[in-house]
Amino acid sequence: MAETVVELANVWKVFGPRAQETIADAQSSELTKAEALSKYRTVIGVRDASFEVARGEIFCIMGLSGSGKSTLVRHVNRLIEPSAGKIRVLGEDVGAMGKVALREMRARHIGMVFQHMALMPHRSVRENVAYPLEIRKIPKSKRWAISDHCLSLVDLAGYEDRLPKELSGGMQQRVGIARALASDPEILLMDEPFSALDPLIRLQLQDQFKTLVRDLNKSTLFITHDLDEAIRIGTRIAIMKDGVIVQIGTPEEIVTAPADDYVREFVQGISRLKLVKAHTIMQPLNGSGVPEGAIRVDGESDLDTLIDVSVGTDDPLVVEDAGVPVGVISKTVLLRGIQGGR
């Protein structure tokens, strides 16, 4: 089982002086966000949120503006204090940390990237990336070497001496990612880092970031309001509405089994071809045996692959798991899978 690096348990954030009254009422009733505002003059930012993030996972938190996603992620490094609940990072209770231990946690173990990078305009790209190390009083030669290495990871070698204003928006965003990597943190917090970029640049950075995180084995909490982006890069996705986590699942689970109408509305326009796998739509063999000469496919084959394979045969496809036949997919089942039904 993968190691858990971030764990939130029953976390609440209520803004206003009557936070504890609001929480007690909400726990014993169906008190809504609007009712809390009217009754207690409080705002429920996060409501009873619980999840775990495994080492190396990209955990996307997706929701519309005001859903609580950015508020939630800021609890991980305690930029925001929870009204209730526990947050553990690398096995440590973040809420119990003193100022020195918290600063150390932020400096060494957690890197954060915002939508607007706030790069220092008078400093070079190299100096911007090295700044977290400068604060820690790392010798100049070492921090510059680390900075240059991090810039090479994001394909910015050769731009070390440039000023931020000489770079495009996408390049500036990559400088921000390099700066977050400079301290070699185990955890990255990404708050809508690509949302202000042009679509093509955004797609390129999504792919580059996903590869980088995989190669470096970084655990990431990625905030986005774009479900396409969440599906493209996320290992798992949490969908939020009004401070509540409505559903947590893999991209395939979110698309094929939405928890309610709210999630269903989000996923209705998402292409299933690269998401839905053979093992999801197959029918079990049920002892009927394997059709002679049938084409065999792996259970992880996506719909796009199954379409290509099925074009060359009228027979059902046989689905295998580790070389063992476990199910079949007829043309009718495949079409239903593409359409959205099993």
C-alpha positions in Angstrom: 0.0 0.0 0.0 1.3 3.4 -1.0 2.6 5.7 1.8 0.2 8.5 2.9 2.0 11.9 2.9 -1.0 14.2 3.4 -4.1 13.4 5.5 -7.1 15.6 6.3 -9.6 14.3 8.7 -13.0 16.1 9.3 -11.6 19.5 8.5 -13.9 22.5 8.9 -13.2 26.2 8.1 -15.9 28.6 9.2 -15.3 32.3 8.8 -16.8 34.5 11.6 -16.9 34.8 15.4 -19.6 32.1 15.9 -17.7 29.3 14.0 -18.1 26.6 16.7 -21.8 27.2 17.0 -22.1 26.9 13.2 -20.2 23.7 13.2 -22.3 22.2 16.0 -25.5 23.1 14.3 -24.3 21.8 10.9 -23.2 18.5 12.5 -26.6 17.9 14.0 -28.7 19.2 11.1 -28.7 19.9 7.4 -27.6 23.6 7.9 -26.8 25.0 4.5 -24.2 27.6 3.6 -26.9 30.2 3.0 -28.6 29.3 6.3 -25.3 29.7 8.2 -24.8 33.1 6.8 -28.3 34.2 7.7 -28.5 32.6 11.2 -24.9 33.1 12.5 -23.4 35.6 10.1 -20.7 33.0 9.3 -19.4 31.6 6.0 -18.7 27.9 5.7 -15.6 27.7 3.6 -14.9 24.0 4.1 -17.3 21.4 5.5 -16.1 18.2 7.1 -13.5 17.4 4.5 -11.5 14.2 4.7 -9.0 12.7 2.2 -5.5 11.2 1.9 -2.8 11.8 -0.7 -0.4 9.0 -1.4 3.3 9.5 -2.3 3.7 10.3 -6.0 0.0 11.0 -6.5 -1.5 14.0 -8.3 -4.6 14.7 -6.2 -6.8 17.3 -8.0 -9.3 19.3 -6.1 -11.8 20.7 -8.6 -14.7 23.1 -8.2 -16.2 26.4 -9.3 -15.3 29.7 -7.8 -16.4 29.8 -4.2 -16.5 26.0 -3.8 -13.8 26.1 -1.1 -11.0 24.4 -3.0 -8.3 27.1 -2.5 -9.3 27.5 1.1 -8.9 23.8 1.6 -5.4 23.4 0.1 -4.1 26.3 2.3 -4.8 24.2 5.4 -2.1 21.8 4.3 0.7 24.2 5.1 -1.4 26.1 7.6 -1.7 29.4 5.7 -5.2 29.0 7.0 -6.1 27.7 10.5 -8.9 25.1 10.5 -11.9 25.7 12.7 -12.0 22.0 13.4 -10.4 18.7 12.3 -6.9 17.4 11.9 -4.2 17.8 9.2 -1.2 15.5 9.1 1.7 16.0 6.7 4.5 13.4 6.5 3.1 11.9 9.7 3.2 15.2 11.7 0.2 17.0 13.2 0.5 20.4 11.4 -1.9 22.0 13.9 0.3 21.1 16.8 3.5 22.6 15.3 5.1 25.7 16.8 6.3 28.6 14.6 9.8 27.2 14.1 8.7 23.7 13.2 6.0 25.1 10.8 8.5 27.3 9.1 10.8 24.4 8.7 8.0 22.2 7.3 7.1 24.9 4.7 10.7 25.6 3.8 11.9 22.0 3.3 8.9 19.8 2.6 6.2 21.8 0.9 6.5 23.9 -2.3 3.6 26.1 -3.4 2.8 27.5 -6.8 0.1 30.1 -7.3 -1.8 31.3 -10.4 0.1 34.6 -10.3 3.8 33.9 -9.7 4.8 37.3 -8.2 8.3 36.9 -9.5 10.7 39.6 -8.4 11.0 41.8 -11.5 14.5 43.2 -10.6 16.0 39.8 -10.1 17.1 37.4 -12.8 15.4 34.1 -13.4 18.2 32.3 -11.6 17.9 34.6 -8.6 14.2 34.2 -8.4 14.4 30.4 -8.4 17.2 30.5 -5.8 15.4 32.9 -3.5 14.0 30.2 -1.1 17.5 28.9 -0.7 18.8 32.4 -0.1 16.4 32.8 2.8 17.9 29.6 4.3 21.3 31.1 3.9 22.6 28.4 1.5 25.9 29.5 0.0 25.6 31.3 -3.3 27.5 28.8 -5.4 25.3 25.9 -4.2 22.0 27.7 -4.6 22.9 28.9 -8.1 23.8 25.3 -9.0 20.5 24.1 -7.6 18.6 26.9 -9.4 20.3 26.0 -12.8 19.4 22.4 -12.3 15.7 23.2 -11.5 15.5 25.4 -14.6 16.8 22.6 -16.7 14.1 20.4 -15.4 11.4 22.8 -16.7 13.3 23.3 -20.1 14.5 26.8 -19.3 18.3 26.2 -19.5 19.9 29.2 -21.2 17.4 31.7 -19.6 19.1 31.9 -16.2 20.2 35.5 -16.6 17.0 36.9 -18.1 14.6 39.1 -16.2 11.0 37.9 -15.8 9.7 40.6 -18.1 11.7 39.0 -21.0 9.8 35.7 -20.7 6.4 34.7 -21.9 3.6 33.9 -19.5 4.1 30.2 -19.8 7.8 30.5 -19.3 7.2 32.6 -16.1 4.9 29.9 -14.9 7.7 27.4 -15.4 10.1 29.7 -13.4 7.5 29.5 -10.6 7.5 25.7 -10.7 11.3 25.6 -10.7 11.3 27.9 -7.6 8.9 25.5 -5.9 11.3 22.6 -6.7 14.4 24.3 -5.6 14.0 23.2 -2.0 13.4 19.6 -3.2 10.0 19.4 -1.4 8.2 16.2 -1.1 4.8 17.9 -1.5 3.7 20.5 -4.1 0.6 22.6 -3.6 -0.5 24.0 -7.0 -3.3 26.6 -6.9 -4.7 27.0 -10.5 -1.1 27.5 -11.8 -2.1 27.3 -15.5 -5.5 28.9 -15.6 -4.4 32.3 -17.0 -2.5 30.8 -19.9 -3.5 30.3 -23.5 -5.0 26.9 -24.2 -2.1 25.4 -26.2 0.5 26.6 -23.8 -1.7 25.2 -21.0 -1.9 21.8 -22.5 1.9 21.7 -23.0 2.5 22.7 -19.4 0.0 20.1 -18.1 1.9 17.3 -20.0 5.3 18.6 -18.9 4.2 19.0 -15.3 2.7 15.5 -15.2 5.9 14.0 -16.5 8.0 16.0 -14.1 6.0 15.0 -11.1 6.1 11.3 -12.1 9.9 11.4 -12.7 10.6 13.2 -9.4 8.0 11.2 -7.4 6.4 14.4 -6.0 3.1 14.3 -4.2 0.8 17.0 -5.5 -2.4 18.7 -4.5 -3.5 20.5 -7.7 -6.4 23.0 -7.5 -8.4 23.7 -10.7 -11.8 24.9 -11.8 -11.4 23.0 -15.1 -12.5 19.3 -15.1 -10.7 18.7 -18.4 -7.5 19.7 -16.7 -8.2 17.6 -13.6 -8.9 14.5 -15.8 -5.8 15.2 -17.9 -3.3 15.2 -15.1 -5.0 13.8 -12.0 -4.4 10.4 -10.4 -7.6 11.0 -8.4 -10.0 13.9 -8.4 -12.1 15.5 -5.5 -15.0 17.6 -6.7 -16.2 20.3 -4.3 -19.4 22.3 -4.0 -20.2 24.9 -1.3 -17.3 23.7 0.8 -18.3 20.0 0.6 -16.3 17.3 -1.1 -19.1 15.7 -3.3 -17.1 12.9 -4.8 -13.5 11.5 -4.8 -12.4 9.0 -7.5 -10.2 8.3 -10.4 -10.9 10.2 -13.7 -12.6 7.0 -15.0 -14.7 6.6 -11.8 -15.8 10.3 -11.9 -16.9 10.0 -15.6 -18.5 6.6 -15.5 -20.2 6.8 -12.0 -20.9 10.4 -11.1 -22.1 10.7 -7.5 -25.0 13.1 -8.2 -26.6 15.4 -10.7 -24.0 18.1 -9.9 -21.1 15.9 -10.9 -23.1 14.4 -13.8 -23.5 17.9 -15.3 -19.8 18.4 -15.1 -18.8 15.2 -16.9 -21.5 15.1 -19.6 -19.2 16.8 -22.1 -16.1 14.8 -21.3 -14.8 12.4 -23.9 -14.7 8.8 -22.6 -12.5 7.4 -25.3 -9.2 7.8 -23.4 -10.7 7.3 -19.9 -13.0 4.3 -19.9 -11.2 0.9 -19.8 -12.1 -2.5 -21.1 -12.5 -4.0 -17.6 -15.2 -1.3 -16.9 -17.5 -2.2 -19.7 -16.8 -5.9 -20.2 -19.3 -8.6 -19.5 -18.1 -11.6 -17.4 -17.4 -14.9 -19.1 -19.7 -16.7 -16.6 -18.2 -20.1 -17.7 -19.2 -19.7 -21.3 -15.7 -20.2 -22.5 -13.5 -18.1 -24.8 -14.7 -17.9 -28.5 -12.2 -19.7 -30.8 -10.0 -17.2 -32.6 -11.3 -14.2 -30.7 -9.0 -11.2 -30.5 -7.7 -10.7 -26.9 -7.2 -7.3 -25.3 -5.8 -6.2 -22.0 -8.3 -5.0 -19.3 -6.5 -1.6 -19.2 -7.2 -1.0 -22.9 -9.2 2.2 -23.4 -12.2 2.7 -25.6 -10.1 4.3 -28.4 -7.9 1.2 -28.6 -11.0 -1.1 -28.4 -12.5 0.7 -31.4 -9.4 0.2 -33.5 -9.2 -3.5 -32.6 -13.0 -4.2 -33.2 -12.9 -2.7 -36.7 -11.1 -5.8 -37.9 -13.5 -8.4 -36.5 -17.2 -9.2 -36.0 -16.5 -11.4 -33.0 -16.6 -10.3 -29.4 -13.2 -9.1 -27.9 -11.9 -11.2 -25.1 -10.6 -9.2 -22.1 -7.6 -10.5 -20.2 -6.1 -9.8 -16.8 -2.5 -10.9 -16.5 -3.1 -13.2 -19.5 -6.2 -14.8 -18.0 -9.5 -14.3 -19.9 -12.0 -12.5 -17.5 -14.7 -11.1 -19.8 -16.0 -10.3 -23.3 -16.9 -7.1 -25.1 -19.4 -7.4 -28.0 -20.0 -4.6 -30.6 -23.2 -3.7 -28.7 -21.4 -3.4 -25.4 -18.7 -1.3 -26.9 -21.2 1.1 -28.5 -23.0 1.4 -25.2 -19.7 2.1 -23.5 -18.9 4.9 -25.9 -22.4 6.3 -25.5 -22.2 6.2 -21.7 -24.1 3.1 -20.6 -22.8 -0.2 -19.6 
